[in-house]
Amino acid sequence: MANSAINYFINSNSSKGFVSFFHSNFGHLHNVIRLSGYPSIIASDILSGVCVSAREKGFHAELIHNCLDNSMEGVIIPEKSAGIINSPLYDEREYHIGAILNDENLRQTKACLSAAQKHFANAQNIHDNWEKIYISNMDFAAADRLTAKTIEKLIGEKSLNKAGIKIHRFFGAATINGPFDYIENLTVDVGKRYFIKGRPGTGKSTFLKRIAEYAVEAGFNVEIYHCAFDPDSLDMIILRELDLCLFDSTSPHEYFPSRLDDEVIDIYKAAVAEKTDEKYRAEITAIMTDYKAEIGKATKQLGKAKHYYDDVQRSILSKVNAEALAITEEEIGEKILN
């Protein structure tokens, strides 16, 4: 992937609240620059400049996006073991000035994000009922056989003489414009792609977890991409040392094979009782309606949060000194790349 960039998220406004994989991605780096509450337009300029300089020097760039509006939030340059991350003022994990500002727009931003997360939690409860339909019709022994067969096919006796590493991320996010993902970008250089088909509760996440665990035990590095809606579930794993990936290609990130080497693994077909979809069609339709309604309410709250936070950012931008900013941008670039 010489001179190429991959894109992903490390945070999510989810059914479990705000979830971050900051430490998984930044904890091992030797040089980390943490920006605090920079307006996204300024942060994007700084990060874009670093990316351009890095690629001109032949380095890779990993672009990290904000889960609210998909703006650039960070960058990692693996060859330099360096990264930059911009924490927004509404990030309550950070003890920056935003935590004590008496700003009504910032308070409203946080309130809307909290409301969105509650709607996502409601949607998760509805989704659990959706899963129960398929769990009650699952042949778990057949699912186990499919997992074992897949592990043998993809990894088998292959191993590397080193400790395997897991890194946790999100390939997508529930943004103000609805669900968005970077699957195509993340897999563009992967030779073999497996599209996992199934239904809620059919074990797609468990299938991916077992393969990931086996690969790590065999010494491979595994990129683990969690579900942005339910971070306890996995949606994709990439094993670049084996030039392959497997991902849940069902809604809201439904994809179909588009390359000659793409392959489908259908868990529904392999391990669920025939005609389950047809048998429970009315119940599933009702559940889907309620589920989408809660997701819609959550998305609306995210949009409100963005509106209020834009006002916060405009206030900050009005006080920025352009000359001082230019000096800061140059210093950050030098610290990261030199």
Steps between C-alpha positions, in 0.01 A plus 500: 500500500785738424401863534136406561273595789238309692202659676317394815341613826620436856192641678128430480175642638347159556228308679755457782568874519818665378765234430863570413788286377752781542745293703492207259608728216714762673625322813796334328621809312822671609389850404143620548385860466162562664307800381218621722179646368640625169217595261466224242587729209835586660569142608425375149748746349772395745437129452474528121832683491668228702353230274621673183851541642505140622400359163756719323763334721369154411325431829156351552223702660206380705219758509270497800156654465259662743201273564256790512558667163777295333746793511869421550581448867846343496783346303752225569829459312597138581859520374568791735304345789328837522150638503280802558153499650256786549257454790183711461385712793197275554725199567442453871792259537735794457578747778546795270341841526177375344421313822464825695377743237168662585383479139134432424575372149750251641249384761240451227753308291560256785128470575420411138779242485368343820147492355630336181676230700176428690314452171778268382458304826125473435577379149736239648223364721276469194786338307536242779144382430589475132798280591290270718299388197809369325674371813201275567535359148880459495692176460799596716687179421479583131628853573793354695585267212494793256733698726746212536494435127564866425790522745659192347456641149631849573771437758543129568858430607630841389676696775755774553784491750378798700222609732179587322351844551137615511406859419143616550319752279172581327468496119187710520293728717146623558555852371270800465430376146424144606730196493828541312788257450850472354486130411600552137796717599619261771481195273614651168845339531378173655524214251230272640174629644236285670150646519319365806124473449250422772234652721501660847588234756644249251851519648683719248686681777588176685624355170733798451617498865607136484694551178667811644600316819644209303697737274649690795601173667677408174702822514308714251405864544124548481311821436171456683215727394212520744136579431449873552145434622594215738875514577486159670446349155753468220427599141834439327848358547796563270811281494733695271784250550271239341356749250142428602203643685156389612215739566133511583350616172141541616301820557589778577830415327375259237748416225516235232795338322649725233837330435580159359653381829218626725313222679177478701467306825128465575441414867123524460507232233744280693354515849144639514182297456355528151232763438560678832473833317165404354364351822563814705453758225230701685694512829823596324331775302355652818835481678680660206250787498549572870877461471529744210282750683738506798805526273330792324444676832863446596621640168283808550661560840846465347403768249396732782826433681693596189298822467582607857864399474539698178401808700766413759760467227403828335558678830850352523583575137424868551787517751766308303815686398588392145873566538527302824299217344738478203796470739320228697422302184867509396618391844256209513609379156866508600439316829303222332720440195849602613 
